[in-house]
Each structure stands twice: as C-alpha cells, then as structure tokens.
Amino acid sequence: MIAGDVDGLSGIFAEDYVQYDESGNACTKHDVLAKLASGAIRFVSMFSTGRQIAILRDNLAIVHGAEDDMVEQGGERFPVRYGYTDVAMKRDGRWQIVGSQLARPFGKALLTADR
C-alpha cells in the first residue's frame, strides 16, 4: 500500500473483492487500485496496532486487526486510525482477500475481553 504497487496488490485482492468503509460505502478491487494508481490517496505510513488470524478451513481465514496510518488525500496529510476485518480465501493455491470491513474507533468499547 505504501509503495502504491498496484500490480502486487492486484494479486492480493481477489477479482470479486469488495471493501466496505465505516459508512457502509462499497469499493471494488478496481476502485481501490484506481485510487492508488491515480494518486487520489497515498499511504505515507502504516502501523499495525494488532492482528489476529483465525483459519476456519484449509481455504478460509478471517483477519481482525487495527491500524494507525498517515494518509495523503486531496492535498492534505492526516492520521487515520481504524479497525478492520478481512476475509481471505485460498484459491488456486494462493491466499487472496475477498472482502474487508473498515471501522473507525470511537469512545469506550461496549464489550471488551475483561467483561
């Protein structure tokens, strides 16, 4: 993402990939790659603040994680913090992300591990 390597990312995202942002707006693989290729959005830095991977079957996994990123968009640079859930499938011998849901944190969590 930081390098904006559209060819590399094209292999990571499945052809039927769909990403939903925190407002419920959907972007396809083509949409995401086009934004990166055009420079409409650029990831300056990405810092993973947590990641858990659950392999549900030999060809299906769910990834829960969180990121603190620095993004450039519309001539402005700003920090973005979000959580995500990715669904990955192994197809033709390689893992690809088929879907993502992004969420921006706000306030205190209602459910935590210690409750």
LUMKOLKE-130899 format. One record per atom (N, C-alpha, C, O): x negated, y, z; residue in three letters. Coordinates in steps of 0.001 Angstrom, whole numbers, padded with zeros to 6 digits, always signed. Layout:
N
XYZALA
...
//
This chain:
115
-000840-001190+000000MET
+000000+000000+000000MET
-000887+001256+000000MET
-000626+002195-000752MET
-001922+001275+000832ILE
-002782+002459+000907ILE
-003478+002689-000433ILE
-003557+003822-000907ILE
-003982+001618-001042ALA
-004678+001734-002320ALA
-003716+002023-003472ALA
-004146+002424-004554ALA
-002426+001822-003245GLY
-001445+002017-004312GLY
-001623+001003-005434GLY
-001333+001288-006596GLY
-002105-000186-005072ASP
-002378-001248-006035ASP
-001068-001896-006478ASP
-000634-002899-005913ASP
-000455-001310-007488VAL
+000852-001767-007958VAL
+000771-003194-008490VAL
+001685-003987-008265VAL
-000306-003534-009190ASP
-000447-004897-009716ASP
-000539-005911-008576ASP
+000100-006961-008631ASP
-001323-005609-007551GLY
-001432-006504-006397GLY
-000121-006641-005652GLY
+000271-007743-005268GLY
+000557-005523-005447LEU
+001835-005541-004742LEU
+002916-006249-005551LEU
+003836-006837-004984LEU
+002806-006193-006859SER
+003788-006849-007715SER
+003835-008353-007455SER
+004894-008969-007576SER
+002707-008944-007101GLY
+002665-010364-006777GLY
+003155-010679-005378GLY
+003576-011804-005105GLY
+003106-009692-004482ILE
+003546-009889-003095ILE
+005070-009810-002997ILE
+005695-010585-002273ILE
+005657-008869-003730PHE
+007108-008714-003730PHE
+007719-009610-004803PHE
+007275-009593-005951PHE
+008730-010391-004440ALA
+009429-011257-005399ALA
+010191-010408-006414ALA
+010510-009250-006147ALA
+010477-010979-007558GLU
+011229-010257-008590GLU
+012591-009794-008075GLU
+013081-008740-008479GLU
+013200-010573-007191ASP
+014517-010218-006655ASP
+014437-009481-005311ASP
+015423-009414-004577ASP
+013263-008931-004994TYR
+013038-008212-003734TYR
+013994-007030-003591TYR
+014239-006288-004542TYR
+014530-006874-002373VAL
+015345-005718-002024VAL
+014919-005235-000644VAL
+014764-006028+000284VAL
+014733-003925-000521GLN
+014365-003298+000748GLN
+015482-002339+001142GLN
+015924-001519+000339GLN
+015932-002455+002390TYR
+016931-001530+002925TYR
+016247-000621+003930TYR
+015566-001095+004840TYR
+016427+000689+003768ASP
+015831+001616+004728ASP
+016739+001772+005941ASP
+017782+001125+006037ASP
+016333+002634+006862GLU
+017065+002797+008117GLU
+018463+003380+007929GLU
+019290+003311+008838GLU
+018733+003955+006753SER
+020063+004493+006457SER
+020921+003519+005662SER
+022075+003815+005351SER
+020360+002358+005332GLY
+021099+001361+004583GLY
+020966+001487+003075GLY
+021642+000776+002330GLY
+020095+002393+002614ASN
+019874+002567+001182ASN
+018993+001442+000659ASN
+017994+001086+001285ASN
+019360+000884-000483ALA
+018620-000236-001059ALA
+017642+000236-002131ALA
+017944+001138-002913ALA
+016461-000390-002154CYS
+015453-000186-003193CYS
+015041-001549-003707CYS
+014841-002478-002925CYS
+014915-001672-005001THR
+014447-002918-005601THR
+012914-002915-005655THR
+012266-001914-005350THR
+012364-004044-006046LYS
+010923-004138-006260LYS
+010479-003047-007232LYS
+009491-002354-006989LYS
+011207-002902-008321HIS
+010868-001896-009328HIS
+010873-000494-008729HIS
+009970+000296-009004HIS
+011867-000175-007921ASP
+011962+001142-007287ASP
+010741+001423-006408ASP
+010130+002488-006500ASP
+010396+000460-005561VAL
+009271+000635-004629VAL
+007971+000831-005399VAL
+007206+001749-005103VAL
+007717-000024-006385LEU
+006476+000064-007148LEU
+006413+001341-007982LEU
+005343+001931-008129LEU
+007544+001770-008524ALA
+007580+003001-009322ALA
+007247+004219-008463ALA
+006533+005113-008919ALA
+007749+004268-007232LYS
+007437+005392-006330LYS
+005950+005443-006023LYS
+005356+006521-005994LYS
+005345+004279-005793LEU
+003910+004232-005513LEU
+003100+004621-006750LEU
+002155+005404-006654LEU
+003468+004080-007902ALA
+002723+004341-009133ALA
+002778+005817-009534ALA
+001800+006360-010047ALA
+003913+006457-009300SER
+004089+007858-009696SER
+003442+008829-008715SER
+003250+010003-009030SER
+003110+008338-007528GLY
+002575+009223-006501GLY
+003665+009935-005724GLY
+003363+010801-004903GLY
+004939+009592-005962ALA
+006047+010208-005234ALA
+005908+009975-003737ALA
+006342+010794-002926ALA
+005301+008854-003382ILE
+004992+008560-001989ILE
+003606+007922-001950ILE
+003253+007112-002809ILE
+002831+008301-000942ARG
+001491+007737-000777ARG
+001263+007439+000692ARG
+001494+008287+001554ARG
+000806+006223+000969PHE
+000471+005837+002333PHE
-000986+006182+002580PHE
-001880+005576+001989PHE
-001230+007156+003453VAL
-002578+007606+003768VAL
-003231+006635+004746VAL
-004405+006291+004606VAL
-002454+006196+005744SER
-002943+005203+006699SER
-001769+004363+007182SER
-000621+004807+007201SER
-002096+003141+007569MET
-001077+002218+008084MET
-001697+001498+009272MET
-002789+000939+009173MET
-000989+001516+010393PHE
-001475+000856+011593PHE
-000378-000050+012131PHE
+000686+000418+012538PHE
-000646-001345+012129SER
+000319-002305+012658SER
+000290-002260+014179SER
-000763-002425+014796SER
+001453-002037+014774THR
+001538-001993+016239THR
+002117-003272+016809THR
+002334-003381+018016THR
+002367-004243+015937GLY
+002863-005538+016391GLY
+003423-006338+015237GLY
+003997-005787+014297GLY
+003248-007651+015322ARG
+003783-008507+014268ARG
+003987-009904+014838ARG
+003118-010446+015521ARG
+005149-010475+014544GLN
+005451-011859+014911GLN
+005968-012561+013667GLN
+006820-012038+012949GLN
+005442-013747+013425ILE
+005834-014522+012258ILE
+006491-015810+012723ILE
+005930-016545+013536ILE
+007673-016078+012211ALA
+008384-017325+012513ALA
+008539-018097+011203ALA
+009237-017653+010291ALA
+007891-019240+011120ILE
+008042-020093+009948ILE
+009207-021027+010226ILE
+009126-021899+011091ILE
+010280-020837+009491LEU
+011512-021579+009736LEU
+011555-022906+008992LEU
+012129-023877+009484LEU
+010964-022951+007831ARG
+010857-024152+006998ARG
+009532-024076+006263ARG
+008810-023086+006381ARG
+009212-025096+005519ASP
+007942-025060+004793ASP
+007925-024002+003691ASP
+006866-023717+003132ASP
+009080-023417+003371ASN
+009142-022394+002327ASN
+009875-021113+002755ASN
+010237-020295+001909ASN
+010093-020941+004066LEU
+010862-019792+004541LEU
+010290-019267+005851LEU
+010080-020026+006797LEU
+010039-017954+005898ALA
+009499-017329+007106ALA
+010141-015959+007308ALA
+010572-015307+006357ALA
+010192-015542+008568ILE
+010658-014211+008931ILE
+009523-013513+009671ILE
+008892-014093+010555ILE
+009275-012271+009299VAL
+008218-011479+009925VAL
+008881-010274+010592VAL
+009574-009496+009937VAL
+008663-010129+011897HIS
+009121-008944+012636HIS
+007872-008145+012974HIS
+006883-008702+013449HIS
+007916-006843+012729GLY
+006743-006035+013020GLY
+007087-004581+013212GLY
+008244-004170+013122GLY
+006050-003815+013479ALA
+006188-002370+013652ALA
+004938-001702+013102ALA
+003849-002277+013116ALA
+005114-000476+012618GLU
+004016+000273+012003GLU
+004038+001720+012461GLU
+005095+002293+012724GLU
+002851+002294+012550ASP
+002654+003735+012679ASP
+001858+004154+011456ASP
+000668+003854+011359ASP
+002500+004843+010522ASP
+001870+005197+009257ASP
+001756+006706+009113ASP
+002464+007468+009772ASP
+000844+007121+008230MET
+000768+008508+007798MET
+001104+008496+006304MET
+000491+007768+005522MET
+002082+009310+005928VAL
+002632+009282+004576VAL
+002549+010669+003952VAL
+002693+011679+004641VAL
+002317+010710+002640GLU
+002425+011950+001879GLU
+003593+011801+000915GLU
+003675+010834+000158GLU
+004493+012775+000958GLN
+005658+012764+000079GLN
+006121+014199-000106GLN
+006208+014956+000861GLN
+006417+014576-001339GLY
+006904+015927-001609GLY
+005924+017008-001199GLY
+006335+018091-000785GLY
+004625+016729-001308GLY
+003602+017704-000951GLY
+003357+017857+000534GLY
+002570+018715+000935GLY
+004000+017057+001364GLU
+003814+017134+002809GLU
+003238+015833+003345GLU
+003496+014759+002802GLU
+002456+015936+004414ARG
+001913+014769+005103ARG
+002557+014704+006482ARG
+002607+015700+007204ARG
+003057+013501+006845PHE
+003743+013365+008122PHE
+003645+011924+008627PHE
+003485+010988+007845PHE
+003745+011766+009954PRO
+003712+010415+010529PRO
+005077+009741+010406PRO
+006118+010395+010474PRO
+005051+008425+010223VAL
+006275+007636+010159VAL
+006087+006415+011049VAL
+005121+005668+010894VAL
+007003+006219+011970ARG
+006982+005051+012853ARG
+008251+004253+012578ARG
+009349+004808+012544ARG
+008089+002941+012382TYR
+009254+002118+012090TYR
+009013+000666+012452TYR
+007877+000203+012553TYR
+010107-000026+012643GLY
+010085-001468+012791GLY
+010605-002078+011507GLY
+011285-001414+010724GLY
+010289-003334+011294TYR
+010760-003979+010071TYR
+010980-005465+010291TYR
+010417-006076+011199TYR
+011797-006013+009449THR
+011979-007455+009332THR
+011812-007800+007865THR
+012523-007272+007009THR
+010868-008689+007576ASP
+010664-009186+006215ASP
+011091-010642+006159ASP
+010873-011399+007105ASP
+011694-011024+005060VAL
+011986-012428+004779VAL
+011060-012837+003648VAL
+011055-012225+002580VAL
+010271-013884+003894ALA
+009324-014369+002892ALA
+009672-015797+002499ALA
+010096-016606+003324ALA
+009480-016080+001222MET
+009724-017427+000710MET
+008505-017895-000079MET
+007841-017115-000761MET
+008238-019170+000034LYS
+007166-019771-000745LYS
+007781-020295-002033LYS
+008612-021203-002022LYS
+007356-019704-003141ARG
+007880-020063-004457ARG
+006707-020377-005374ARG
+005742-019615-005448ARG
+006795-021486-006058ASP
+005715-021898-006970ASP
+004358-021885-006268ASP
+003345-021509-006857ASP
+004354-022302-004995GLY
+003110-022439-004249GLY
+002562-021170-003624GLY
+001481-021208-003036GLY
+003265-020038-003725ARG
+002758-018808-003103ARG
+003868-018084-002357ARG
+005036-018119-002746ARG
+003470-017431-001280TRP
+004413-016688-000456TRP
+004704-015334-001089TRP
+003797-014651-001565TRP
+005990-014950-001088GLN
+006411-013640-001552GLN
+007485-013099-000620GLN
+008267-013854-000042GLN
+007508-011784-000486ILE
+008542-011133+000313ILE
+009776-010957-000566ILE
+009693-010370-001645ILE
+010923-011466-000107VAL
+012162-011366-000884VAL
+013096-010279-000358VAL
+013984-009822-001076VAL
+012899-009867+000890GLY
+013760-008830+001454GLY
+013130-008180+002662GLY
+012373-008809+003402GLY
+013456-006895+002859SER
+012950-006141+004008SER
+014043-005240+004550SER
+014853-004700+003796SER
+014057-005085+005865GLN
+014937-004130+006542GLN
+014057-003248+007404GLN
+013313-003750+008247GLN
+014131-001943+007204LEU
+013350-000993+007991LEU
+014250-000334+009029LEU
+015445-000147+008797LEU
+013675+000012+010166ALA
+014434+000687+011222ALA
+013508+001651+011943ALA
+012383+001296+012297ALA
+013978+002858+012158ARG
+013201+003834+012933ARG
+013609+003724+014396ARG
+014798+003693+014714ARG
+012620+003664+015286PRO
+012962+003561+016710PRO
+013524+004884+017235PRO
+013163+005965+016770PRO
+014407+004764+018202PHE
+014922+005956+018855PHE
+015312+005588+020274PHE
+015867+004517+020520PHE
+015020+006478+021198GLY
+015422+006276+022592GLY
+014918+004983+023187GLY
+014037+004327+022631GLY
+015475+004630+024302LYS
+015110+003421+025027LYS
+015864+002223+024453LYS
+017054+002307+024151LYS
+015158+001122+024312ALA
+015774-000093+023771ALA
+016846-000610+024717ALA
+016675-000575+025935ALA
+017951-001090+024158LEU
+019020-001645+024961LEU
+018670-003046+025465LEU
+019004-003410+026593LEU
+018001-003819+024626LEU
+017620-005170+025013LEU
+016105-005292+024925LEU
+015511-005000+023887LEU
+015496-005717+025995THR
+014050-005931+025995THR
+013765-007319+026524THR
+014648-007988+027059THR
+012539-007739+026372ALA
+012156-009093+026782ALA
+012344-009318+028287ALA
+012549-010451+028721ALA
+012275-008251+029081ASP
+012377-008430+030539ASP
+013802-008271+031061ASP
+013999-008221+032275ASP
+014772-008192+030207ARG
+016179-008094+030653ARG
+016896-009377+030487ARG
+018080-009469+030811ARG
//
